[in-house]
Amino acid sequence: MKTRQSVYPSLFVVRSLNGSAIVDSKDILSKLGKFEPLGKYFDLCLLYVDSLSDDPKETWRRIRDQLGSEFDLIPAFIDDRGNISYPTGLVWVQFIETPTDDELDAYARHCGLRVKARNKYMPNEATFEKMNSTLNKYLPDILESIQRDTQRVRAVSAIKISKFKMA
């Protein structure tokens, strides 16, 4: 049985884009909500905010506007079992047919992304990331848009860090 995921309305992953440790930005982040580093990842942290709207995308937009261009803001996900996962900002795509490098680059640009890496063992799979010019794109919208491309795409997913509860 496949679990269903939805956006966690008041929890976000913040990714530093300038290569510095996320804790160096505590002055900015503490004004937006409660934050904590995300495990061993120096460039990621969790940001807990008071929900600013009934619409999670609107809350994301308001926080995104305050955050600035040095950061990517990504909503956390929660599944129907209560497990929370933390997207890293990267998107994994499995294509039906293996695209050429030029086709892969063109597809990435079409989606507002750039190619991060191609799986050398499964060349029909690639990882993408947002470009600085598209940081204002909501990750769930990007995933949904790619998923609708059923002529070229077999599967799409956000690359996530997960913590599971033991039963």
N, C-alpha and C positions, 0 to 999 in steps of 0.2 A: 504494500500500500504506500503510495507516494504522499509525503507530507506537504501541506500547503504552507507557503510563506507569505507574510505580509510585512509592511513597513512598521517598524516600532516607532510610534509617533513622537517620542521625546528623547530618543537616544541616537547619537550620531558618532561616526568615526571621522576624525579630523586627520588629514594627511598633510604633513609639511612638504612643500614642493621645492623649497630652496636648499634642501640637503642638510639643514640644521636639525638638531634634536628638538622634538616637539616641546619638551619641558622648557626650552629657551623662550617659548612664546606664552608662558603662563600669565603674563599681564593681560594679553589680549583675550585668551581663553577664559580666564576667571571672570571677566566682565559678562560673558555670555551664559555661563552656567558652571556646574561642577564638572571638573575634568580629572581624568586619571590616565597615566600611560597605559598602553595596551601591551602588556607582557614584555617580551624581549624586543619589540619593534620600536626603535628609537624615533622613527618618523611618524608614528601613529599614536593617537590617544582616543579615549572615549569622552564624549561630551554629553552630559545629562542636562537637559534644559526643561523649563516649564513649557508645556505645550502652548504655543501662541495662537493656535487656530484649531478648529475641528478637522481641518484638512492637513494631513502630514506634509504634503507638498508645499503648502503655504508656510508652515512652520519652517521647513527647510529653506525656502526662498528668503524669509526674513533673516534667518541666521546667516545664510550665504551672503546676503547683502552687507552684513556687518563684519564679516570675517576677512575679506580682502583677498587679493589675488595670490598671496603666498601659500594658500591652503586649498585643499579640496575638501568638501564637506559631503559625506556619504551617509545616507540613512542606514541604521542597523535594521536587521530583519528578525522576525520572530515566527516560529512555525506553530502549527496547531497543537504541538505537545509542550509548548512553552520554552523551547530551546532558542536561544538568541545566537545569531551569527553576525559577524562584523566584516563587511566588505572592505577589501583593501583598495578599491578604486580600479582594479584590473578586471577586464571582461574576457572570458574564455569563449571561443566560438568553434564549433565543429561544423565544417562545410560538407555538403553532400559530395561535391567533386573537389578535388585538390586545385585551388587557384594558383596561378602563376604569381611570382613576386609582385609584378606590376598590377595584376588584378587584386591582390591582397591589399596593396597600398591604396588603390582606387577605392576599394570597398571601405577601408578604414576612413579615408577622407570623406566619403559619402555619409558615414555615420558620425562624423565629427570626432574621430579617434585617430590614433596613430598605432602602427604595429609595434608591439613591444618585443614579441618573439614568436617564432613558428616552432611547433613541436617537430624535432628532427626525426622522431620515430613514427609519428603520425602526421604527415605533412598537410593533411586536410584540417588540422587544428592549429589555432593561433591565439595568442594573448594580445589584448589591446589595452590602451590607456587613453584617458581624455587628454586633449591638447589644452594648453593654457587658455586658448581662445574659447574653449567650450566647457570651462569649469562651471558655468551657469546651467549646464544640462543636468537634469535630475536622473540619477542612475536607473531607477525603475523604468523611466520613459525610454532610455537608451536600450535596455534589455528587451522591453516590449516591442520596440521598433525592429530590432534585429530578429526577434522571435517570429514576427509577422512575415519575414522574408523566407517563406517556405520553399521557394524555388532554388535557393542557394544554401540555406542554413538547416542543418539537422538538429543542432542543440546549441543553447547559449546559457551562460551562467555567470554570475559575479563570482570572482575568486574571493573566498571568505575565510576568516578565522572563526572557528566555532568552539564553544564550550558546552559540553553535554552534562546532564545530570545523570548520576548512576541510579538505576531503578532499585 
